[in-house]
Amino acid sequence: MPPSFWVYLLRCADGSYYARLPVELAWSQECPSRIEALNFERQIKGWGRAKKEALIRGDWAEVSRLAKSKGKT
């Protein structure tokens, strides 16, 4: 069986992501390869809070809307 690679978001006790303990797993997704997991992780790290929260909710329509609105100011 090939190894599994995961992308995930951790929610900290203060409501931030990744920074402070204690943490809880807010979202995760298995990826078929290491490079796909790394690329997805880099992509998510560039997202704002609203887009990350839409991902956590599984609201792909909102993720898409926020992606389109990023280019508009």
C-alpha angles and dihedrals in degrees: 000000000000119000120267124236121201138198116199146168121221120204115210127215090257092054095256124122123246100343114090140029139278100052138180129201107256100175140353140178132188116230127201095230141025093242092053091050092049092047092049091047091052090048094051093047088061093054125099124242095263092055092047090051091050088053091050090052091048089239099150092169089061092044088053093046092051091048091054093045093053092077092051120078 
